[in-house]
Amino acid sequence: MNNMKKTIVFLVGLILSVTVFSQVKFNPDTVNSRPFDNGKMWTFDNPPVDYFAKTYQFKPTAQWLQEVQMSALRFATYCSASFVSAEGLVMTNHHCARESGTAVALKGEDLNATGFYAKTLKEERKVKGLFVDQLVLLKDVSQQILLPMQLGKTDAAQIAIKDSMIAVLTKSYKDSARWKGLELQVITFYKGAQFSLYGYKRHHDVRLVFMPELQMGFFGGDPDNFTYPRYALDCSFFRVYDEKGEPLKTKYFFKFNPDGAKEGEAVFVVGNPGKTERLSTTAQLDFFRDISYPANLAFIRNRSNALKKYNAEAKSDSVLNLIFSLENSHKAITGMLKALQDDYIYARKMAFEKEFKAKVALLPNSNASLQVWNEISACKQEIKKVFNDYFVLTARDISPKSMVFARMIAEYVATEKDTALQNKVRKQMLALQVYPAVLERELLKNLLTDLISLNGNQENVLAMVGAKNVEEAINKLFQSAYFTQKDYVGSVLKMDLNALKNSKDILLVLGQQLYTRFKFAKSTFDSLTQKETVLNAKLAQLFFAAYGKVMPPDANFSLRIADGLVKGYEYNGTTAPYKTTFYGLYDRYYSFDTKFPFSLPDKWKTPVPELLKAPYNFVSTTDIIGGNSGSAIINKNKEAVGLIFDGNMESLSGRFIYTDEANRTVSVHAGGIMAALKYVYKAKRLSEELLK
C-alpha cells in the first residue's frame, strides 16, 4: 500500500510539474520574427526564381512560369482549378462543385447521394452560369494610380481618385487590341502600395464530367474538417468547351502524375488564395481577436442552428450546402481566434512590428512615418464604438426577411426626394422572397438576441416592441400586418408616405428605429474604413521602403504560386505520416461503427486489395488559405501530383502568419484519385484521358 501511495504521489507530482512547466510564461522580448512570417504566396508579377534556385536547386524559366500560369484557373468567384488535359479537362474540389452538381441534377436524381460520371462526351452536363477564368496577361499600373491619388486632399477624395483611375484604366485597355475580349481586373497588392492589371480569358461553357458522392467528397464531415490524417475524395472534373461547342483544345495543362509526390519532395501550389492579414498591425489584430471574430462566431452559430432546425423538416440541398458553409466558416474563424490568443504567435507578430518600426526609424521623415501605427490604432478604437450596430443590423442572405423588409420601408420613406433611389428600393421590396414562418421566427430570435448581447441593453431593445422578453417580442412582431396580410408589399407601396411615416404597425416602428441606428453606424463605419484604407496604403509604402519586394503581398483571390515540401509533422504526442492510404478510410468507417459522417456509399463497401494500399491524402508545408480550394499541387516538371482541399487546424493561423512547424496543406493524392476512378467508379474514359 505504501509503495502504491508513493507511486500515486510521484505520478501526481509529475503531472503537476508538466502542467506548471507548460504554463511557464516566456519573455516576448526573446521571440523573433522569421523570414517567411509574411508567407510564400508569390505573385507571377514577381516570382522568386533565385529563392527557388537556392532552396530547391531549381530555377524556373520564364517559359515554365508562363505555362504554369496559363494552366491554372479561377473557378467562378470562390475556388481555384486547373486544366489537366489537352481536351479542356478541368480539375477542382468536390466541395467547389457541389452546387454545380445540384444544379444539373435531372428530375428524380440525387447526385449528392449517387455522384455523377459522364461515360461519353454527350453525357457531360453544362452548368448554367458557371465560368472559369484563365489569367493570360498582367501589367504593373501602380504609378498610373498612385500619382493621381496624391492630389486627393481627404481620405474620401483619395479613394474616389483611385476608383476613378481604375475605371479609366480598365476601359482604355479593354479597347486595345492586345487586351480586347478579356475580363479585366485591377488587383491591389500590399494594401494599396502596388496595382496590377490582370486580363482573364473567361470560359463560359463548362460541363460536369465527374463528381463523387457527397459522403466521399466530405467524408468525416465537420468532425474531420481542418484536421489530418484525412480520408476524403474531395475532387471533381469538368470540361471547358469552345465557342463551337467542342472540347477546348489547350496546350497549357498540368499532366497528371499518378505516382504523386514523395516524402521530402519540393512541390508548388498554383491557385487563388482568398484573403490574409499578415501585414496587419497589432492594433488591427487586437480588433479581430476581441471584437470582430467573437461577434462573427456568435452570428454563425446562431444562424447555423436556425437553419438546422428548419432543415430537419425542409430537407433542402441548398439549405444543407449553406449549413456546411456556415459550419466551415465557424471552425475556420475559431482556429483563427485561437491563433490570435496564442501568446507565442502573437509575440512573433509583435516582433515583426518592432523590427518593421526599427527599419522605418532609419528612413527620412521617420517621426511622421512612425505615427501611422498610432493613427491606425486610434481609427480602430473609433470603429469599435459603432461596430456592433453595424455588424448586427447589416442585411444578409440569412437575415430575417421581416426586418429586411421593414428596413426597406424606412429607407423607402427616407428617399422621398430621390425618385431614382426610391424606385430602386421599390424593386428590391417587390423582389424580396419570404422565409417560411419556422425559419423566420428563429432568425428574428437570433437578431433580437444579438442586439441585446452585443449592445448590453435588453430593456432598450425590448422596449422598441413593448415586450418583456424575446419570445413575446417575436409573437408581437408576428401579429404585424406584414405577416397577416397576403399582399402586404403591394398594399404598403400604395400607401401615402406620410401614412407610412406615422404607421403604428409594430414591425414598421421597429424597422424605422433600427434603420436610423444602422444608417448612423454605417456612415461612421464607412468613413473610418476609408481612413483605414488610406492608412494601410501609407503603411504599405513604408513596407516597400523598408523591405522592397522580398516578401509577397497579402492574398486577395489573385493567382499565386506557393512552394513547400511534402512532409509529415508531430501532433498529439505522435507523428502524422506524410500520406494516408485507403486502409485508413476503412479503419475510420469501422471504428465509428459505420455511422454518419463516417459511413460509405454501397459501391465502396467491398474494396479490392489494390485500392486499399493506394495513397489517398497527403500533407505539405505549402502556404494556402481559403480560395486555394481546388488548386493543383505540382512538381518541378509541371505535373499534377495532388489536389488541395484543406489545411489542418494548425494552418488556421495562416490568416496572420505563415509557419511550417505544424502548419500543413492537405491534398488528395493523384494516385488516390486514379485508384478511385479505376477500382470503384470504373471511369475508364476519364482515367485514360488523364494519363495521355
C-alpha positions as CSV (number, residue, x, y, z in Angstrom):
1,M,0.0,0.0,0.0
2,N,2.8,2.4,0.9
3,N,4.5,1.7,-2.5
4,M,1.2,2.3,-4.2
5,K,0.8,5.7,-2.4
6,K,4.4,6.6,-3.3
7,T,3.6,5.8,-7.0
8,I,0.4,7.9,-6.9
9,V,2.3,10.8,-5.3
10,F,5.0,10.5,-7.8
11,L,2.6,10.5,-10.8
12,V,0.6,13.4,-9.4
13,G,3.8,15.3,-8.9
14,L,4.9,14.5,-12.4
15,I,1.6,15.7,-13.8
16,L,1.7,18.9,-11.8
17,S,5.3,19.6,-12.8
18,V,4.4,19.1,-16.5
19,T,1.4,21.3,-16.1
20,V,3.3,24.0,-14.4
21,F,6.1,23.8,-16.9
22,S,3.6,24.1,-19.8
23,Q,2.2,27.2,-18.2
24,V,5.5,29.0,-17.7
25,K,5.3,32.4,-19.3
26,F,8.1,33.1,-21.8
27,N,9.6,36.5,-22.3
28,P,8.1,38.0,-25.5
29,D,11.2,40.1,-25.9
30,T,13.1,36.9,-26.7
31,V,10.8,35.9,-29.6
32,N,12.0,37.0,-33.0
33,S,10.1,37.2,-36.3
34,R,11.2,34.8,-39.1
35,P,12.0,35.4,-42.8
36,F,8.7,33.9,-44.1
37,D,6.3,35.0,-41.4
38,N,4.5,37.0,-44.1
39,G,4.2,33.9,-46.2
40,K,5.1,32.3,-49.5
41,M,2.2,33.3,-51.7
42,W,4.3,34.6,-54.6
43,T,2.8,36.6,-57.4
44,F,3.5,35.8,-61.1
45,D,4.4,39.6,-61.4
46,N,7.4,39.0,-59.2
47,P,8.3,35.2,-58.9
48,P,11.2,34.5,-56.6
49,V,13.3,32.5,-59.1
50,D,16.6,33.0,-57.2
51,Y,15.0,31.9,-53.9
52,F,13.6,28.7,-55.6
53,A,17.1,28.0,-57.1
54,K,18.8,28.4,-53.7
55,T,16.2,26.4,-51.8
56,Y,15.3,23.6,-54.2
57,Q,18.2,23.7,-56.7
58,F,15.5,24.5,-59.3
59,K,15.4,27.8,-61.2
60,P,12.1,28.1,-63.2
61,T,12.4,29.7,-66.6
62,A,10.1,32.3,-68.0
63,Q,8.5,29.6,-70.2
64,W,7.9,27.4,-67.2
65,L,6.2,30.2,-65.3
66,Q,4.1,31.2,-68.2
67,E,2.9,27.6,-68.8
68,V,2.1,27.2,-65.1
69,Q,0.2,30.5,-65.1
70,M,-1.8,29.5,-68.2
71,S,-2.6,26.1,-66.8
72,A,-4.2,27.5,-63.6
73,L,-7.8,28.7,-63.4
74,R,-10.2,30.6,-61.1
75,F,-13.3,28.5,-60.7
76,A,-16.2,31.0,-60.7
77,T,-15.8,33.5,-57.9
78,Y,-15.0,31.2,-55.0
79,C,-12.5,28.4,-55.8
80,S,-9.4,27.5,-57.8
81,A,-9.0,24.9,-60.6
82,S,-6.6,23.9,-63.4
83,F,-6.5,22.3,-66.8
84,V,-5.3,18.7,-66.6
85,S,-5.6,17.6,-70.3
86,A,-5.2,18.9,-73.8
87,E,-9.0,18.5,-74.2
88,G,-10.1,21.2,-71.8
89,L,-10.5,18.8,-68.8
90,V,-10.6,20.8,-65.5
91,M,-9.9,19.5,-62.0
92,T,-11.2,21.1,-58.8
93,N,-12.7,20.1,-55.5
94,H,-15.9,18.3,-54.8
95,H,-16.9,21.0,-52.3
96,C,-16.4,23.6,-55.1
97,A,-18.5,21.5,-57.5
98,R,-21.3,20.6,-55.0
99,E,-23.6,23.5,-56.0
100,S,-23.0,22.8,-59.7
101,G,-23.8,19.1,-59.2
102,T,-27.1,20.0,-57.6
103,A,-27.9,22.4,-60.5
104,V,-27.5,19.8,-63.3
105,A,-29.4,17.0,-61.5
106,L,-32.4,15.8,-63.5
107,K,-35.8,15.1,-62.1
108,G,-35.7,12.3,-59.6
109,E,-31.9,12.4,-59.4
110,D,-29.9,13.0,-56.2
111,L,-26.3,13.5,-57.3
112,N,-25.2,14.1,-53.7
113,A,-26.2,10.6,-52.9
114,T,-25.1,8.9,-56.2
115,G,-22.4,11.0,-57.5
116,F,-22.0,11.6,-61.3
117,Y,-19.9,10.3,-64.1
118,A,-20.4,11.0,-67.8
119,K,-19.3,7.9,-69.7
120,T,-19.4,9.8,-73.0
121,L,-18.9,13.4,-74.2
122,K,-22.6,13.7,-74.9
123,E,-23.4,12.9,-71.3
124,E,-21.3,15.8,-69.9
125,R,-23.8,18.3,-68.5
126,K,-23.5,22.0,-69.0
127,V,-23.7,24.0,-65.7
128,K,-25.7,27.2,-66.3
129,G,-23.9,30.3,-65.2
130,L,-20.7,28.6,-64.3
131,F,-17.4,30.0,-65.7
132,V,-13.7,29.6,-65.3
133,D,-11.1,32.4,-65.7
134,Q,-7.6,31.9,-67.2
135,L,-5.0,34.6,-66.5
136,V,-3.4,35.4,-69.8
137,L,-2.0,39.0,-69.4
138,L,-0.7,41.1,-66.5
139,K,0.8,44.6,-66.3
140,D,2.0,46.8,-63.4
141,V,-0.1,50.0,-63.4
142,S,1.0,51.3,-59.9
143,Q,2.2,54.7,-60.9
144,Q,-0.8,55.4,-63.1
145,I,-3.0,55.1,-59.9
146,L,-0.7,56.2,-57.1
147,L,0.5,59.5,-58.6
148,P,-3.0,60.9,-59.2
149,M,-4.1,59.7,-55.7
150,Q,-1.6,62.1,-54.2
151,L,-3.8,65.0,-55.4
152,G,-6.6,64.0,-53.0
153,K,-6.9,66.3,-50.1
154,T,-9.1,63.9,-48.0
155,D,-9.3,60.2,-47.4
156,A,-12.6,60.0,-49.4
157,A,-11.0,62.0,-52.2
158,Q,-8.1,59.7,-52.5
159,I,-10.3,56.7,-52.6
160,A,-12.5,58.3,-55.2
161,I,-9.4,59.1,-57.4
162,K,-8.2,55.6,-57.0
163,D,-11.6,54.2,-58.1
164,S,-11.8,56.6,-61.0
165,M,-8.3,55.8,-62.3
166,I,-9.1,52.0,-62.1
167,A,-12.3,52.6,-64.2
168,V,-10.3,54.7,-66.7
169,L,-7.5,52.2,-67.0
170,T,-9.9,49.3,-67.3
171,K,-11.8,51.0,-70.1
172,S,-8.7,52.2,-72.0
173,Y,-7.0,48.7,-72.0
174,K,-10.3,47.0,-72.8
175,D,-10.4,48.9,-76.1
176,S,-6.8,48.0,-77.0
177,A,-6.1,45.1,-79.5
178,R,-4.0,43.1,-77.1
179,W,-6.5,43.1,-74.2
180,K,-9.7,43.1,-76.2
181,G,-12.2,40.4,-75.2
182,L,-10.6,39.8,-71.8
183,E,-12.2,40.2,-68.4
184,L,-10.0,43.0,-66.9
185,Q,-9.4,43.4,-63.2
186,V,-7.1,45.8,-61.3
187,I,-5.5,43.8,-58.5
188,T,-4.4,45.7,-55.4
189,F,-1.2,44.4,-53.7
190,Y,0.4,45.3,-50.4
191,K,-2.9,47.0,-49.2
192,G,-2.6,49.7,-51.9
193,A,1.2,50.2,-52.5
194,Q,1.1,48.3,-55.8
195,F,-1.5,47.8,-58.5
196,S,-1.5,45.3,-61.4
197,L,-3.9,45.0,-64.3
198,Y,-4.9,41.3,-64.9
199,G,-6.6,40.1,-68.1
200,Y,-8.6,36.9,-67.9
201,K,-9.9,34.7,-70.7
202,R,-13.3,33.8,-69.4
203,H,-14.7,30.4,-70.5
204,H,-18.5,30.2,-70.2
205,D,-19.3,26.7,-71.4
206,V,-18.3,24.5,-68.5
207,R,-19.7,20.9,-68.2
208,L,-19.7,18.4,-65.4
209,V,-17.7,15.2,-66.1
210,F,-17.3,13.5,-62.7
211,M,-18.3,14.2,-59.1
212,P,-18.2,11.6,-56.3
213,E,-20.9,11.1,-53.8
214,L,-21.2,13.8,-51.1
215,Q,-20.3,11.2,-48.5
216,M,-16.9,10.6,-50.2
217,G,-16.2,14.2,-51.1
218,F,-16.9,15.3,-47.5
219,F,-16.0,12.0,-45.7
220,G,-15.8,12.6,-42.0
221,G,-18.0,15.8,-42.2
222,D,-17.4,18.6,-39.8
223,P,-15.5,16.5,-37.2
224,D,-12.7,15.8,-39.7
225,N,-12.8,19.3,-41.2
226,F,-9.5,21.2,-40.8
227,T,-7.8,18.0,-39.4
228,Y,-5.3,15.4,-40.5
229,P,-4.9,12.4,-41.1
230,R,-7.7,12.7,-43.7
231,Y,-9.6,10.3,-46.0
232,A,-11.7,12.5,-48.4
233,L,-12.1,12.1,-52.1
234,D,-12.6,15.9,-52.4
235,C,-12.2,16.1,-56.2
236,S,-14.3,16.7,-59.3
237,F,-13.8,17.1,-63.0
238,F,-15.4,19.4,-65.5
239,R,-14.7,20.2,-69.2
240,V,-14.4,23.6,-70.9
241,Y,-16.0,23.8,-74.4
242,D,-15.1,26.4,-77.1
243,E,-17.4,28.7,-79.0
244,K,-18.3,26.0,-81.5
245,G,-19.4,23.6,-78.7
246,E,-16.4,21.4,-79.0
247,P,-14.0,20.4,-76.2
248,L,-11.4,23.2,-75.8
249,K,-8.0,22.4,-77.3
250,T,-5.4,23.8,-74.9
251,K,-1.6,23.4,-74.9
252,Y,-1.4,24.6,-71.3
253,F,-2.3,22.0,-68.7
254,F,-0.8,20.0,-65.8
255,K,-0.1,16.5,-66.9
256,F,-1.5,14.1,-64.4
257,N,1.2,12.1,-62.5
258,P,-0.5,9.1,-60.7
259,D,2.7,8.4,-58.8
260,G,2.1,11.6,-56.9
261,A,4.5,13.3,-54.6
262,K,7.1,11.6,-52.5
263,E,8.2,12.4,-48.9
264,G,10.6,15.3,-48.9
265,E,9.8,16.3,-52.5
266,A,9.5,20.0,-53.4
267,V,6.0,20.9,-54.6
268,F,4.2,24.1,-55.7
269,V,0.6,25.1,-55.2
270,V,-0.8,27.1,-58.0
271,G,-4.2,28.8,-57.2
272,N,-6.0,31.8,-55.9
273,P,-5.7,32.2,-52.1
274,G,-8.6,34.3,-50.7
275,K,-7.5,36.7,-48.0
276,T,-4.7,37.0,-45.5
277,E,-4.0,39.8,-42.9
278,R,-0.3,39.3,-42.5
279,L,0.6,43.0,-42.9
280,S,-1.9,44.0,-40.2
281,T,-0.7,46.0,-37.2
282,T,-1.1,44.6,-33.7
283,A,-4.0,47.1,-33.2
284,Q,-5.8,45.6,-36.2
285,L,-5.1,42.1,-34.9
286,D,-6.5,43.1,-31.5
287,F,-9.7,44.2,-33.2
288,F,-10.1,40.8,-34.9
289,R,-9.4,38.9,-31.6
290,D,-11.5,41.0,-29.2
291,I,-14.3,42.3,-31.4
292,S,-14.8,41.0,-34.9
293,Y,-14.2,37.3,-34.5
294,P,-16.3,36.7,-31.3
295,A,-19.2,38.6,-33.0
296,N,-18.9,36.5,-36.2
297,L,-18.7,33.2,-34.2
298,A,-21.9,34.0,-32.3
299,F,-23.7,35.1,-35.5
300,I,-22.7,32.0,-37.5
301,R,-23.5,29.6,-34.7
302,N,-27.0,31.0,-34.1
303,R,-27.8,31.1,-37.9
304,S,-26.5,27.6,-38.4
305,N,-28.6,26.3,-35.6
306,A,-31.7,28.0,-37.0
307,L,-31.1,26.5,-40.4
308,K,-30.5,23.0,-39.0
309,K,-33.8,23.3,-37.1
310,Y,-35.6,24.4,-40.2
311,N,-34.0,21.8,-42.5
312,A,-34.9,18.9,-40.2
313,E,-38.3,19.2,-41.9
314,A,-37.5,21.0,-45.2
315,K,-34.7,18.6,-46.3
316,S,-33.3,21.1,-48.8
317,D,-30.0,20.5,-50.5
318,S,-29.4,24.3,-50.9
319,V,-30.1,24.8,-47.2
320,L,-27.7,21.9,-46.4
321,N,-25.0,23.5,-48.5
322,L,-25.5,26.7,-46.6
323,I,-25.2,24.9,-43.3
324,F,-22.0,23.2,-44.5
325,S,-20.6,26.6,-45.5
326,L,-21.5,28.2,-42.1
327,E,-20.0,25.3,-40.1
328,N,-16.9,25.5,-42.2
329,S,-16.6,29.2,-41.5
330,H,-17.3,28.7,-37.8
331,K,-14.5,26.2,-37.5
332,A,-12.1,28.4,-39.5
333,I,-12.8,31.5,-37.5
334,T,-12.4,29.5,-34.3
335,G,-9.0,28.4,-35.4
336,M,-8.0,32.0,-36.3
337,L,-9.2,33.3,-33.0
338,K,-7.2,30.7,-31.1
339,A,-4.2,31.6,-33.2
340,L,-4.5,35.3,-32.1
341,Q,-5.0,34.1,-28.5
342,D,-1.8,32.1,-28.7
343,D,0.9,34.0,-26.8
344,Y,3.8,32.7,-28.9
345,I,2.2,33.5,-32.3
346,Y,1.2,36.9,-31.0
347,A,4.7,37.5,-29.8
348,R,6.1,36.7,-33.3
349,K,3.7,39.3,-34.8
350,M,4.8,41.9,-32.2
351,A,8.4,41.1,-33.0
352,F,7.8,41.7,-36.7
353,E,6.1,45.0,-35.9
354,K,9.0,46.0,-33.7
355,E,11.5,45.1,-36.5
356,F,9.4,46.9,-39.1
357,K,9.3,50.1,-36.9
358,A,13.1,49.9,-36.4
359,K,13.6,49.9,-40.1
360,V,11.2,52.8,-40.7
361,A,13.1,54.8,-38.0
362,L,16.1,54.8,-40.3
363,L,14.2,56.3,-43.2
364,P,13.8,60.0,-44.0
365,N,10.9,61.8,-42.1
366,S,10.8,58.8,-39.7
367,N,8.9,60.6,-36.9
368,A,6.0,61.4,-39.2
369,S,6.1,57.9,-40.7
370,L,6.0,56.2,-37.3
371,Q,2.8,58.0,-36.5
372,V,0.9,55.7,-38.9
373,W,0.7,52.9,-36.3
374,N,-0.8,55.3,-33.8
375,E,-3.3,56.6,-36.4
376,I,-4.4,53.1,-37.2
377,S,-4.8,52.3,-33.6
378,A,-6.9,55.4,-33.0
379,C,-9.0,54.5,-36.1
380,K,-9.8,51.0,-34.8
381,Q,-10.8,52.4,-31.4
382,E,-13.4,54.6,-33.1
383,I,-14.6,51.7,-35.3
384,K,-15.2,49.7,-32.1
385,K,-17.9,52.2,-31.0
386,V,-20.2,51.5,-34.0
387,F,-19.2,48.0,-34.9
388,N,-21.9,46.1,-33.0
389,D,-24.8,48.1,-34.6
390,Y,-23.2,47.9,-38.0
391,F,-22.5,44.2,-37.8
392,V,-25.8,43.1,-36.3
393,L,-28.0,45.3,-38.5
394,T,-26.4,44.7,-41.8
395,A,-28.8,42.9,-44.1
396,R,-27.5,39.5,-45.2
397,D,-28.9,36.5,-47.1
398,I,-29.8,34.8,-43.8
399,S,-31.2,37.9,-42.1
400,P,-34.9,37.7,-41.0
401,K,-36.8,38.9,-44.1
402,S,-39.4,40.8,-42.0
403,M,-36.7,43.1,-40.7
404,V,-35.1,43.4,-44.1
405,F,-38.4,44.5,-45.4
406,A,-39.1,46.9,-42.5
407,R,-35.7,48.5,-43.1
408,M,-36.5,48.8,-46.8
409,I,-39.7,50.6,-46.0
410,A,-37.8,53.0,-43.7
411,E,-35.3,53.6,-46.5
412,Y,-38.2,54.0,-49.0
413,V,-39.7,56.7,-46.9
414,A,-36.3,58.4,-46.4
415,T,-35.8,58.6,-50.2
416,E,-38.9,60.6,-51.0
417,K,-36.9,63.3,-52.7
418,D,-34.8,60.9,-54.8
419,T,-37.1,59.3,-57.3
420,A,-34.4,57.0,-58.8
421,L,-33.3,55.7,-55.4
422,Q,-36.9,55.2,-54.3
423,N,-37.7,53.2,-57.4
424,K,-34.6,51.1,-56.7
425,V,-35.8,50.3,-53.2
426,R,-39.3,49.7,-54.5
427,K,-37.9,47.0,-56.9
428,Q,-36.0,45.4,-54.0
429,M,-39.1,45.2,-51.9
430,L,-41.1,43.6,-54.7
431,A,-38.3,41.0,-55.3
432,L,-37.9,40.1,-51.6
433,Q,-38.5,36.3,-51.1
434,V,-40.1,35.5,-47.7
435,Y,-38.8,32.7,-45.5
436,P,-41.2,30.1,-44.1
437,A,-42.5,31.1,-40.7
438,V,-40.5,28.5,-38.8
439,L,-37.2,29.8,-40.1
440,E,-38.3,33.4,-39.9
441,R,-39.1,33.1,-36.2
442,E,-35.7,31.6,-35.5
443,L,-33.9,34.3,-37.4
444,L,-35.8,37.0,-35.6
445,K,-34.9,35.4,-32.3
446,N,-31.2,35.5,-33.4
447,L,-31.4,39.1,-34.4
448,L,-33.0,40.3,-31.2
449,T,-30.7,38.2,-29.1
450,D,-27.7,39.6,-30.9
451,L,-28.9,43.2,-30.4
452,I,-29.3,42.5,-26.6
453,S,-26.0,40.7,-26.1
454,L,-23.8,42.9,-28.2
455,N,-25.3,46.2,-27.1
456,G,-25.9,45.1,-23.5
457,N,-29.3,46.8,-23.0
458,Q,-32.1,44.3,-23.0
459,E,-34.7,46.8,-21.8
460,N,-33.9,49.3,-24.6
461,V,-34.2,46.6,-27.3
462,L,-37.4,45.0,-26.0
463,A,-39.0,48.4,-25.3
464,M,-39.0,49.0,-29.1
465,V,-41.7,46.4,-29.4
466,G,-43.2,46.7,-25.9
467,A,-42.2,43.2,-24.8
468,K,-40.9,41.7,-21.6
469,N,-38.7,39.1,-23.3
470,V,-37.5,37.9,-26.7
471,E,-40.3,35.3,-27.2
472,E,-43.0,37.9,-26.5
473,A,-41.3,40.3,-28.9
474,I,-41.4,37.7,-31.7
475,N,-45.1,37.0,-31.1
476,K,-45.9,40.7,-31.2
477,L,-43.9,41.1,-34.5
478,F,-45.8,38.1,-36.0
479,Q,-49.0,40.0,-35.3
480,S,-47.9,42.7,-37.7
481,A,-49.8,43.2,-40.9
482,Y,-46.7,42.0,-42.7
483,F,-47.4,38.5,-41.5
484,T,-51.2,38.5,-41.5
485,Q,-52.0,40.3,-44.8
486,K,-51.4,38.3,-48.0
487,D,-50.2,41.1,-50.3
488,Y,-48.7,43.4,-47.7
489,V,-45.9,44.5,-50.0
490,G,-48.4,45.7,-52.6
491,S,-50.6,47.5,-50.1
492,V,-47.6,49.2,-48.5
493,L,-46.5,50.6,-51.9
494,K,-49.9,52.1,-52.4
495,M,-49.8,53.9,-49.1
496,D,-49.0,57.6,-48.8
497,L,-45.5,58.3,-47.5
498,N,-46.8,60.3,-44.5
499,A,-49.1,57.4,-43.6
500,L,-46.0,55.1,-43.7
501,K,-44.0,57.5,-41.5
502,N,-46.8,57.6,-38.9
503,S,-47.8,53.9,-39.1
504,K,-48.2,52.2,-35.7
505,D,-47.6,48.8,-37.2
506,I,-45.1,47.3,-34.8
507,L,-42.8,45.9,-37.4
508,L,-42.6,49.3,-39.2
509,V,-41.9,51.1,-35.9
510,L,-39.1,48.7,-35.1
511,G,-37.7,48.9,-38.7
512,Q,-37.6,52.7,-38.6
513,Q,-35.7,52.8,-35.3
514,L,-33.2,50.1,-36.4
515,Y,-32.8,51.8,-39.7
516,T,-31.9,55.1,-38.0
517,R,-29.3,53.3,-35.8
518,F,-27.9,51.4,-38.8
519,K,-27.7,54.4,-41.0
520,F,-25.6,56.2,-38.4
521,A,-23.4,53.2,-37.7
522,K,-22.8,52.5,-41.4
523,S,-22.0,56.1,-42.3
524,T,-19.5,56.2,-39.4
525,F,-18.1,52.8,-40.2
526,D,-17.7,53.6,-43.9
527,S,-15.9,56.9,-43.2
528,L,-13.5,55.2,-40.8
529,T,-12.9,52.3,-43.1
530,Q,-11.9,54.8,-45.9
531,K,-9.5,56.4,-43.4
532,E,-8.0,53.0,-42.5
533,T,-7.7,52.1,-46.2
534,V,-5.6,55.2,-46.8
535,L,-3.5,54.5,-43.7
536,N,-2.9,50.9,-44.8
537,A,-1.6,52.2,-48.1
538,K,0.8,54.5,-46.3
539,L,1.9,51.6,-44.1
540,A,2.4,49.5,-47.3
541,Q,4.6,52.2,-48.8
542,L,6.8,52.2,-45.7
543,F,6.9,48.4,-46.0
544,F,8.2,48.8,-49.6
545,A,10.8,51.3,-48.5
546,A,12.0,49.1,-45.6
547,Y,11.9,45.7,-47.3
548,G,11.4,46.1,-51.0
549,K,9.5,43.2,-52.7
550,V,11.3,40.4,-51.0
551,M,8.1,39.4,-49.2
552,P,4.9,38.5,-51.1
553,P,1.7,40.6,-50.7
554,D,-1.3,39.5,-48.7
555,A,-3.7,37.1,-50.5
556,N,-6.7,38.6,-52.4
557,F,-8.0,35.8,-54.6
558,S,-5.4,36.5,-57.3
559,L,-3.2,33.9,-58.9
560,R,-0.2,32.9,-56.7
561,I,2.5,30.1,-56.6
562,A,3.5,28.8,-53.2
563,D,6.4,26.4,-52.5
564,G,7.0,23.8,-49.9
565,L,7.9,20.2,-49.1
566,V,5.9,17.0,-48.8
567,K,6.3,16.4,-45.0
568,G,4.6,14.9,-42.0
569,Y,4.6,16.6,-38.6
570,E,4.4,15.9,-34.9
571,Y,1.0,16.0,-33.2
572,N,-0.8,14.6,-30.1
573,G,2.4,13.0,-28.9
574,T,2.9,11.0,-32.1
575,T,3.8,11.7,-35.8
576,A,1.3,12.3,-38.6
577,P,2.5,10.5,-41.7
578,Y,3.1,12.5,-44.9
579,K,0.4,10.4,-46.6
580,T,-2.6,8.2,-45.8
581,T,-4.0,5.2,-47.6
582,F,-7.4,3.7,-48.3
583,Y,-6.8,1.3,-45.4
584,G,-7.3,4.3,-43.1
585,L,-10.6,5.1,-44.8
586,Y,-12.0,1.7,-43.9
587,D,-10.5,1.8,-40.4
588,R,-12.4,5.1,-39.8
589,Y,-15.5,3.6,-41.2
590,Y,-15.5,0.6,-38.9
591,S,-14.1,2.4,-35.9
592,F,-17.2,4.7,-35.9
593,D,-19.5,1.7,-36.4
594,T,-20.2,2.7,-40.0
595,K,-22.3,5.7,-38.7
596,F,-22.6,9.1,-40.4
597,P,-20.5,11.1,-41.1
598,F,-18.1,8.1,-41.4
599,S,-20.5,6.0,-43.5
600,L,-19.7,4.8,-47.0
601,P,-21.8,4.5,-50.2
602,D,-22.6,0.9,-51.2
603,K,-20.2,0.8,-54.1
604,W,-17.3,1.5,-51.6
605,K,-18.2,-1.3,-49.1
606,T,-16.3,-4.2,-50.9
607,P,-12.9,-2.8,-51.8
608,V,-10.3,-4.7,-53.9
609,P,-6.9,-5.1,-52.4
610,E,-5.3,-2.9,-55.0
611,L,-7.4,0.0,-53.8
612,L,-6.5,-0.4,-50.1
613,K,-2.8,0.2,-50.4
614,A,-3.1,3.2,-52.7
615,P,-2.0,6.6,-51.4
616,Y,-5.1,8.7,-50.6
617,N,-4.4,12.1,-48.9
618,F,-1.1,13.8,-48.1
619,V,0.3,16.9,-46.5
620,S,2.9,19.5,-47.4
621,T,4.3,22.7,-46.0
622,T,2.9,24.9,-48.8
623,D,1.2,28.2,-47.9
624,I,-2.5,28.2,-48.6
625,I,-5.8,29.7,-47.3
626,G,-9.5,29.7,-48.3
627,G,-9.8,30.3,-52.1
628,N,-7.0,27.8,-52.7
629,S,-9.6,25.0,-52.7
630,G,-9.3,23.2,-56.0
631,S,-5.7,24.3,-56.6
632,A,-3.4,21.8,-58.3
633,I,-0.2,20.9,-56.4
634,I,2.5,20.3,-58.9
635,N,6.2,19.2,-59.1
636,K,9.1,20.7,-60.9
637,N,8.0,19.0,-64.1
638,K,4.7,20.9,-64.1
639,E,2.9,17.6,-63.3
640,A,-0.2,17.5,-61.1
641,V,0.7,15.3,-58.1
642,G,-2.3,16.3,-56.0
643,L,-5.3,18.5,-55.4
644,I,-5.6,20.9,-52.5
645,F,-8.7,20.6,-50.4
646,D,-8.0,21.7,-46.9
647,G,-5.5,22.7,-44.2
648,N,-5.0,21.2,-40.7
649,M,-6.0,23.1,-37.5
650,E,-2.5,24.5,-37.2
651,S,-2.9,26.1,-40.6
652,L,-5.7,28.4,-39.5
653,S,-3.1,30.8,-38.0
654,G,-2.1,31.3,-41.7
655,R,-4.6,34.2,-41.9
656,F,-2.0,36.2,-39.9
657,I,1.3,34.4,-40.1
658,Y,3.0,31.6,-42.0
659,T,4.7,28.9,-40.0
660,D,6.0,25.5,-41.1
661,E,6.4,23.6,-37.8
662,A,3.0,22.0,-37.9
663,N,1.0,24.1,-40.5
664,R,0.1,21.8,-43.3
665,T,-1.8,21.8,-46.6
666,V,-4.0,18.8,-47.0
667,S,-4.4,17.4,-50.5
668,V,-5.9,14.4,-52.4
669,H,-3.0,12.4,-53.8
670,A,-3.0,11.9,-57.6
671,G,-2.6,8.2,-57.0
672,G,-5.7,8.2,-54.8
673,I,-7.8,9.9,-57.4
674,M,-6.6,7.5,-60.1
675,A,-7.3,4.4,-57.8
676,A,-10.8,5.6,-57.1
677,L,-11.6,6.2,-60.8
678,K,-10.2,2.8,-61.7
679,Y,-11.3,0.4,-59.0
680,V,-14.5,2.0,-57.7
681,Y,-16.1,4.2,-60.4
682,K,-14.8,2.2,-63.4
683,A,-14.2,5.6,-65.1
684,K,-12.1,4.3,-68.0
685,R,-12.6,7.2,-70.3
686,L,-11.6,9.7,-67.7
687,S,-8.7,7.7,-66.4
688,E,-7.3,7.3,-69.9
689,E,-7.6,11.0,-70.7
690,L,-5.7,11.9,-67.5
691,L,-2.9,9.5,-68.4
692,K,-2.4,10.7,-72.1
